């Protein structure tokens, strides 16, 4: 059997997606109340579990949770209904103030727009009208009696012959209007009751349906979804309850009558994203405008709602919610638009829980992993991948922003281990497969040199812009070293710092080794540890008369490949023999195992990262000795 081509697989996935969307839309009359009941079951599930811990059975615990929720809603509804009844009796007294303010608003907005529209229309008409058309229109206006020639007879008032509505028709229309919402509420309550009564059975069936033989994976997915939904609902209820209390207290302090109504409406409607809270604020401001003949109460009410929403949305919610949902901010907005278009107001209310379930499915079902990438808050690219992608694009700004954010929490050595070297490995792999163009390679070299120069820039070192002529076919590590030596030669303070080096970094014959050694030197300089960088080919240029016996530590940075040159190993061991007291550390890349080129009779340690190498160095008590002349002589 031949495997399906990528195009046919993509077409099949597209057809499946379209079919699912069609079923969701066509079956919304049934799916909406069932989904709403399932969401309420998630909300009440913690209470059911709490009653179960008290010793009640599943049925008794479910009934107790339902009764608790019903009592809470009855108390809130009774209090709200009493306040609404009292406010309805007072509304006629507010009518004159409200009409006066509406008239003022109309004069400032609608009337001004209508006047501007009329002027623009007259201006456009005068520009389009010809002299003959103007004369003809003047003649028609001046016709005797002012009768329109198109309509010579006046219109007669018509009377409807239909009989007035009877009481039975009014009752029938009322029943038809009430039946739909009442049926939906009944279905929700019925499904909710049975969902709570058979909570354990439904969970087992869902695990069997999703997991099949892999019960562990299905259990992880169900538990993940339940925990995220529970945290989301608890956090949202806590925040909205606090919003209701704060708004109620502030409105009562302003002298707003029936502040409890607007506090409850603000807390309840805030469960509806984007439109619920503004609707409550608009209603409160309208009533405040009718209560007082002045505008100060209305503006104060609007300011209260705006201030509370800004503090909650931008200060409290990010800290309380955190990663409880695992949704990106953009996905929340897109989900609200999508589900409201698909299922209306209920879809808007359920948009976040439904999208959260989709993200959980994407994290646990490999075929739906794209949902987690599109909707989740997990970064689509790692820092190393972002470093590599931005360097190919020539974008150093974002790399530096990511690096500075990383360095607030971790060290530069960790950043080089976790980000820089893995990014360079990605580039090396693509370069071996000839997937990188010369233009991309040149852009990446400029960005890498600029970023590493900024992150490891020595004190008082000027910024440098790398040109194409410098980078073309160059060695990044040696170019960084040359830049550092140039800066130190022109800065007496830097030369003095380098002259006190007690560390020597020897890089083998490899560009990655050169770059790693130079990064290590700069990291050590940042930690106030003087170090010099010499390549293995430059060891022969070190004067034999130079006394290196006082060098306390030597770091040998291995090559990226195992193709070691015998002469390099011999030169390395001859140099190490001139430093018998030096502590030797052999540093390898974390993703390779290479033959150690240090002689077996020379004791040494091994490090597989910058962090390990620096940790080994800091264990020794290093004192500065004048060894930096070797670097200058090797460079010459």
C-alpha positions in Angstrom: 0.0 0.0 0.0 1.5 3.3 -1.1 1.7 6.1 1.6 -0.5 9.1 1.2 1.2 12.2 -0.3 1.6 15.3 1.8 -0.9 17.2 -0.4 -3.6 14.5 0.0 -3.0 14.3 3.8 -3.4 18.1 4.0 -6.6 18.0 1.9 -8.0 15.3 4.2 -7.2 17.3 7.3 -8.8 20.4 5.7 -12.0 18.4 4.9 -12.1 17.0 8.5 -11.7 20.5 9.9 -14.5 21.9 7.7 -16.8 19.0 8.6 -16.2 19.5 12.4 -17.0 23.3 12.0 -20.1 22.4 10.1 -21.3 20.0 12.8 -20.6 22.5 15.5 -22.6 25.2 13.7 -25.5 23.0 12.6 -25.8 21.2 16.0 -25.5 24.3 18.1 -29.1 24.0 19.4 -28.1 20.7 21.1 -24.3 21.3 21.7 -24.7 24.7 23.3 -26.8 23.6 26.4 -24.7 20.4 26.7 -21.4 22.3 26.7 -22.8 24.9 29.1 -23.9 22.0 31.4 -20.5 20.4 31.2 -18.8 23.7 32.1 -21.0 24.1 35.1 -20.2 20.5 36.1 -16.5 21.4 36.1 -17.3 24.5 38.3 -19.2 22.3 40.8 -16.8 19.4 40.7 -14.6 20.7 43.5 -17.6 21.0 45.8 -18.7 17.5 45.0 -15.2 16.2 45.9 -15.3 18.2 49.1 -18.6 16.6 50.1 -17.3 13.2 49.2 -14.3 13.7 51.6 -16.9 14.4 54.3 -18.2 10.9 53.9 -21.2 11.4 51.6 -21.9 9.2 48.6 -21.8 10.4 45.0 -25.5 11.0 44.8 -25.7 12.8 48.1 -22.6 14.9 47.3 -24.0 15.9 43.9 -27.4 16.9 45.3 -25.7 18.9 48.1 -23.5 20.8 45.6 -26.6 21.5 43.5 -28.6 22.7 46.5 -25.6 24.9 47.6 -25.4 26.5 44.2 -29.2 26.9 44.0 -29.3 28.6 47.4 -26.5 30.9 46.5 -28.2 31.9 43.2 -31.6 32.3 45.0 -30.1 34.6 47.6 -28.3 36.7 45.0 -31.4 36.8 42.7 -33.7 37.8 45.6 -31.5 40.6 46.7 -31.0 41.8 43.1 -34.7 41.6 42.4 -35.6 43.7 45.5 -33.1 46.3 44.5 -34.4 46.4 40.9 -38.0 46.7 42.1 -37.1 49.7 44.3 -35.1 51.3 41.4 -37.9 50.8 39.0 -40.2 52.9 41.2 -37.7 55.7 41.3 -37.0 55.8 37.5 -39.8 58.3 36.7 -38.1 60.8 39.0 -34.9 60.4 36.9 -36.5 60.9 33.5 -36.3 64.6 33.2 -32.6 64.7 34.2 -31.8 61.9 31.8 -33.7 63.5 28.9 -31.9 66.8 29.5 -28.5 65.1 29.3 -29.4 63.1 26.3 -30.5 66.3 24.6 -27.1 67.9 25.5 -25.2 64.9 24.1 -27.3 65.0 20.9 -26.5 68.6 20.3 -22.8 68.0 20.8 -22.6 64.8 18.6 -25.5 63.9 16.3 -26.7 67.4 15.5 -23.2 68.5 14.7 -22.7 65.5 12.4 -26.0 66.0 10.7 -25.2 69.7 10.1 -21.8 68.9 8.7 -23.3 66.2 6.5 -26.0 68.6 5.2 -23.4 71.2 4.4 -21.2 68.7 2.6 -24.3 67.5 0.6 -25.3 71.0 -0.4 -21.7 71.7 -1.5 -21.5 68.6 -3.6 -24.9 69.2 -5.1 -23.9 72.8 -6.1 -20.8 71.5 -7.8 -22.6 68.8 -9.8 -25.6 70.8 -10.8 -25.5 72.5 -14.3 -27.2 75.9 -15.0 -30.0 74.3 -17.0 -30.7 71.9 -14.1 -30.7 74.8 -11.7 -33.3 76.7 -13.8 -35.5 73.7 -14.2 -35.5 73.0 -10.5 -36.3 76.6 -9.8 -39.3 76.4 -12.1 -40.6 73.3 -10.4 -40.3 74.8 -7.0 -42.2 77.9 -8.2 -45.1 76.0 -9.6 -48.6 77.1 -8.5 -49.7 75.7 -5.2 -46.3 74.0 -4.7 -47.7 70.7 -6.0 -45.3 68.1 -6.9 -45.9 67.2 -10.6 -45.0 63.6 -9.9 -47.6 63.3 -7.2 -50.6 65.6 -8.1 -53.0 64.1 -5.6 -52.4 64.2 -1.9 -52.0 60.9 -0.1 -54.9 59.6 1.8 -54.6 58.3 5.3 -55.1 54.5 5.3 -56.7 52.6 7.9 -55.9 49.0 8.7 -58.7 46.5 8.2 -57.0 43.9 10.4 -58.8 43.2 13.6 -56.9 44.1 16.9 -54.9 41.4 18.6 -56.8 39.2 20.8 -55.7 38.0 24.2 -55.1 34.5 23.0 -52.6 35.7 20.3 -50.7 37.8 22.9 -50.4 34.7 25.2 -49.3 32.6 22.3 -46.6 35.0 21.3 -45.5 35.3 24.9 -45.3 31.5 25.3 -43.3 31.2 22.0 -40.9 33.8 23.3 -40.4 32.2 26.7 -40.3 28.6 25.4 -36.9 28.7 23.8 -34.9 30.1 26.8 -36.9 27.9 29.2 -36.2 24.8 27.2 -32.5 25.6 27.1 -32.3 26.2 30.8 -34.2 23.0 31.4 -31.8 21.0 29.3 -28.8 22.6 31.0 -30.1 21.7 34.5 -31.1 18.2 33.5 -27.7 17.4 31.9 -25.9 19.1 34.8 -27.7 16.9 37.3 -26.9 13.7 35.6 -23.3 14.8 34.9 -22.7 15.3 38.6 -24.5 12.1 39.6 -22.4 10.0 37.2 -19.2 12.0 37.4 -16.9 9.1 38.1 -18.5 6.9 35.4 -18.3 9.7 32.8 -14.7 10.3 33.6 -13.9 6.6 33.1 -15.7 6.5 29.8 -13.9 9.6 28.6 -10.5 8.1 29.6 -11.3 4.8 27.8 -12.5 6.7 24.7 -9.5 9.0 24.5 -6.8 6.7 25.7 -7.8 3.2 24.5 -5.0 1.0 25.9 -2.8 3.9 27.0 -4.7 4.8 30.2 -1.8 6.8 31.6 -1.8 9.3 28.7 -5.6 9.7 28.8 -5.5 10.2 32.6 -2.8 12.9 32.2 -4.9 14.7 29.6 -8.1 14.6 31.6 -6.4 15.6 34.8 -4.6 18.4 33.1 -7.8 19.8 31.6 -9.7 19.5 34.9 -7.0 21.2 36.9 -6.6 24.1 34.4 -10.3 24.6 34.2 -10.7 24.5 38.0 -7.9 27.0 38.5 -9.3 29.3 35.8 -12.8 29.2 37.3 -11.7 29.7 40.8 -9.4 32.6 39.9 -12.0 34.2 37.8 -14.7 33.9 40.5 -12.3 35.3 43.1 -11.4 38.3 40.9 -15.0 39.1 39.8 -16.2 38.8 43.4 -13.5 41.3 44.5 -14.4 43.6 41.6 -18.1 43.5 42.7 -17.2 44.4 46.3 -14.8 47.2 45.4 -17.3 48.8 42.9 -20.1 48.5 45.4 -18.1 50.2 48.1 -16.9 53.0 45.8 -20.3 53.7 44.3 -21.9 53.8 47.7 -19.3 56.3 48.8 -20.1 58.4 45.8 -23.8 58.5 46.8 -25.0 56.3 44.0 -28.4 54.8 44.8 -28.8 51.1 44.7 -25.1 50.5 44.4 -25.6 46.8 45.1 -27.3 46.3 41.7 -24.4 47.7 39.7 -21.9 45.8 41.9 -23.6 42.5 41.3 -24.0 43.2 37.6 -20.4 44.2 37.3 -19.3 41.0 38.9 -21.6 38.7 37.0 -21.3 40.3 33.6 -17.5 40.3 33.8 -17.7 36.6 33.2 -18.6 37.5 29.6 -15.4 38.7 28.0 -15.0 42.1 26.5 -18.6 43.2 26.4 -20.1 42.2 29.8 -18.2 44.7 32.1 -18.6 47.6 29.6 -22.3 46.9 29.5 -22.6 47.1 33.3 -20.6 50.3 33.3 -22.8 51.9 30.6 -25.9 51.1 32.6 -24.5 52.5 35.8 -23.4 55.7 34.1 -26.9 56.1 32.5 -28.6 55.8 35.8 -26.1 58.1 37.5 -26.8 60.7 34.7 -30.5 60.6 35.6 -30.0 60.7 39.4 -28.1 64.0 39.5 -28.9 67.1 37.5 -25.1 67.7 37.2 -22.6 65.6 35.3 -20.2 64.9 38.2 -21.9 61.7 39.4 -21.9 60.2 35.9 -18.2 61.0 35.4 -17.3 59.7 38.8 -19.1 56.4 38.1 -17.4 56.0 34.8 -14.0 56.8 36.4 -14.7 54.1 39.1 -15.4 51.4 36.5 -12.4 52.4 34.4 -9.9 52.5 37.3 -11.1 49.2 38.7 -10.9 47.5 35.3 -7.4 48.8 34.6 -6.0 47.7 37.9 -7.6 44.3 37.7 -6.8 43.6 34.1 -3.2 44.8 34.1 -2.0 44.2 37.7 -4.1 41.5 39.5 -5.1 39.1 36.8 -1.6 38.5 35.3 -0.4 37.6 38.8 -3.3 35.5 39.9 -3.9 33.7 36.6 -0.3 33.3 35.6 -0.1 30.2 33.4 -3.3 28.7 34.9 -5.0 28.6 31.4 -1.9 28.2 29.2 -3.4 30.5 26.5 -1.7 33.3 24.7 -3.4 36.7 24.9 -4.0 36.7 21.1 -5.6 33.3 21.2 -8.1 34.5 23.9 -9.2 37.3 21.6 -9.4 35.1 18.5 -11.3 32.5 20.5 -13.8 35.0 21.7 -14.4 36.1 18.1 -14.6 32.6 16.7 -16.9 31.1 19.3 -19.2 34.1 19.5 -19.6 33.9 15.7 -20.3 30.2 15.9 -22.5 29.9 19.0 -23.5 33.5 19.7 -23.5 35.0 23.3 -23.1 31.6 24.9 -20.1 30.9 22.7 -18.5 34.2 23.9 -19.1 33.1 27.5 -17.6 29.7 26.9 -14.8 30.8 24.6 -11.9 30.6 27.1 -12.9 27.2 28.6 -13.4 25.6 25.2 -10.1 27.0 23.8 -8.3 25.8 26.9 -9.6 22.2 26.3 -8.3 22.5 22.7 -4.9 23.5 24.0 -4.8 20.6 26.4 -5.8 18.2 23.6 -2.9 19.6 21.5 -0.4 19.0 24.3 -1.4 15.4 24.8 -2.5 14.2 21.3 0.3 14.3 18.7 -2.1 14.8 15.8 -3.4 18.0 17.4 -0.1 19.4 18.4 -0.7 22.4 16.1 -3.4 23.6 18.4 -0.9 24.0 21.2 1.5 25.8 18.9 -1.2 28.2 17.6 -3.2 28.8 20.8 -0.9 28.0 23.8 1.4 30.4 25.6 4.5 28.1 25.2 7.1 29.8 23.0 7.0 28.3 19.5 10.8 28.5 19.2 13.4 28.0 21.9 15.9 30.8 22.7 18.6 28.9 20.7 16.2 28.6 17.7 15.3 32.3 18.0 18.9 33.2 18.1 19.6 31.3 14.9 16.5 32.5 13.1 17.1 36.1 14.0 20.8 35.9 13.0 19.8 34.5 9.6 17.4 37.5 9.2 20.1 40.0 10.3 18.0 41.1 13.3 20.3 41.7 16.3 17.8 43.9 18.2 15.5 41.0 19.2 18.5 38.7 20.1 19.9 41.4 22.4 16.5 41.9 24.0 16.1 38.2 24.7 19.7 38.0 25.9 19.3 40.9 28.4 16.1 39.4 29.7 17.9 36.0 30.2 20.9 37.6 31.9 18.6 39.2 34.5 18.0 35.7 35.8 21.1 33.7 34.7 24.8 34.2 34.1 26.5 34.9 30.8 28.2 31.5 30.9 24.7 29.9 31.1 23.5 31.9 28.2 26.4 30.8 26.1 25.8 27.1 27.1 22.0 27.2 26.6 21.6 29.6 23.7 24.8 30.6 21.8 26.4 27.2 21.3 23.2 25.3 20.4 22.4 28.1 17.9 25.8 27.7 16.3 25.3 24.0 16.2 22.1 24.5 14.2 24.0 26.8 11.8 26.8 24.3 11.4 24.4 21.5 10.6 22.6 23.6 7.9 26.0 24.7 6.5 27.2 21.1 6.2 24.0 20.3 4.2 24.5 23.5 2.0 21.2 25.0 3.1 22.6 28.4 3.9 23.3 30.9 1.2 26.3 33.2 1.2 24.1 36.2 1.9 22.5 34.5 5.0 25.9 33.4 6.2 27.3 36.9 5.9 24.3 38.4 7.7 24.5 35.8 10.4 28.2 36.5 11.0 27.6 40.2 11.3 24.8 39.7 13.8 26.7 37.1 15.9 29.7 39.3 16.1 27.6 42.3 17.0 25.6 40.5 19.7 28.6 38.8 21.3 30.5 42.0 21.2 27.7 43.8 23.0 27.2 41.1 25.6 30.9 40.7 26.4 32.0 44.2 25.7 34.9 45.3 27.9 34.6 48.4 30.0 35.1 51.6 28.0 35.2 49.6 24.8 33.6 51.5 21.9 30.8 49.9 19.8 31.9 48.5 16.5 29.9 47.9 13.3 31.2 44.8 11.4 31.4 45.3 7.7 31.1 42.7 5.0 34.8 42.9 4.1 35.8 42.0 7.6 33.4 39.0 7.8 33.6 37.4 4.5 35.0 33.9 5.1 36.4 35.0 8.5 36.9 33.2 11.8 34.4 34.7 14.4 36.5 33.7 17.4 39.8 35.2 15.9 37.9 38.4 14.8 36.5 38.9 18.3 40.0 38.3 19.8 41.6 40.8 17.4 38.9 43.4 18.3 39.6 42.8 22.0 43.4 43.2 21.5 42.9 46.4 19.5 40.8 47.8 22.3 43.3 46.8 25.0 46.2 48.2 23.1 44.6 51.6 23.0 43.5 51.5 26.6 46.2 51.5 29.3 43.8 50.4 31.9 42.8 47.3 29.9 46.4 46.5 29.1 47.2 46.5 32.8 44.3 44.2 33.5 45.5 41.8 30.9 49.0 41.8 32.2 47.9 40.2 35.4 46.6 37.1 33.8 46.9 33.8 35.6 44.8 31.8 33.1 45.6 30.6 29.5 43.0 29.4 27.1 44.4 27.3 24.3 42.0 26.6 21.4 42.6 23.7 19.0 42.5 24.1 15.3 38.8 24.7 14.8 36.6 27.8 14.3 34.2 26.7 17.0 37.0 26.1 19.4 38.4 29.6 18.6 35.0 31.2 19.3 34.5 29.1 22.5 37.9 30.1 23.9 37.4 33.8 23.1 34.0 33.7 24.8 35.5 32.0 27.8 38.2 34.7 28.0 35.6 37.4 27.9 33.4 35.7 30.5 36.5 35.4 32.8 37.4 39.1 32.2 33.8 40.0 33.3 34.4 38.0 36.5 37.6 40.0 37.1 39.8 37.0 36.2 42.5 38.0 33.7 42.9 35.4 30.9 44.6 35.2 27.5 43.7 33.3 24.4 46.2 31.4 22.2 45.5 29.1 19.4 47.4 25.8 19.1 49.1 26.9 16.0 50.4 30.0 17.8 52.1 28.0 20.5 55.3 27.7 18.5 55.5 31.5 18.4 55.6 31.8 22.1 59.2 32.8 23.0 61.0 30.0 24.8 62.6 32.5 27.2 59.2 33.6 28.4 58.7 32.2 31.9 55.2 30.5 32.1 55.8 28.5 35.3 53.6 30.8 37.3 50.5 30.2 35.1 48.0 28.6 37.5 45.4 27.2 35.1 45.2 26.2 31.4 41.9 25.6 29.6 42.2 23.5 26.5 39.2 24.0 24.3 38.8 21.0 22.1 37.9 21.0 18.4 34.4 20.3 17.1 35.6 17.4 15.0 37.7 14.4 15.9 40.2 15.0 13.1 43.1 16.0 15.4 46.4 16.8 13.9 49.4 15.0 15.5 51.5 18.1 15.4 48.9 20.1 17.3 48.8 17.6 20.1 52.6 17.6 20.4 52.7 21.4 20.5 50.0 21.4 23.1 51.8 19.0 25.4 55.1 20.7 25.0 53.5 24.0 26.1 51.9 22.2 29.1 55.3 20.8 30.1 56.5 24.4 30.5 53.8 25.0 33.1 54.2 22.1 35.5 52.2 23.7 38.3 49.3 24.8 36.2 45.9 23.2 36.7 44.7 21.8 33.3 41.1 21.7 32.3 40.0 20.1 29.0 36.8 21.6 27.7 34.5 19.7 25.2 31.2 20.6 23.6 28.3 19.1 25.4 27.1 17.1 22.4 30.3 15.3 21.5 32.8 12.7 22.8 36.3 13.3 21.4 39.7 11.8 22.0 41.5 13.8 24.7 44.7 15.3 23.2 46.4 15.9 26.5 49.1 13.4 27.5 47.9 10.6 29.8 50.6 11.4 32.4 49.3 14.9 32.8 46.5 15.1 35.4 43.6 17.3 34.2 39.9 17.8 34.7 37.2 17.7 32.1 34.4 20.2 31.6 31.5 20.0 29.1 30.2 23.5 29.4 31.2 27.1 30.3 29.6 26.8 33.7 31.5 23.6 34.5 34.8 25.2 33.4 34.3 28.3 35.4 33.2 26.3 38.5 36.4 24.3 38.3 38.5 27.5 38.0 36.8 29.2 40.9 37.7 26.3 43.2 41.4 27.3 42.8 43.0 30.4 44.4 44.2 32.2 41.3 46.7 35.0 41.6 47.7 37.4 38.8 51.0 36.8 37.1 52.5 38.6 34.0 51.5 36.1 31.4 49.6 38.2 28.9 52.6 38.9 26.7 52.2 35.4 25.3 48.9 36.4 23.7 50.4 39.5 22.1 53.4 37.6 20.8 51.3 34.8 19.4 49.1 37.3 17.6 52.1 39.0 16.1 
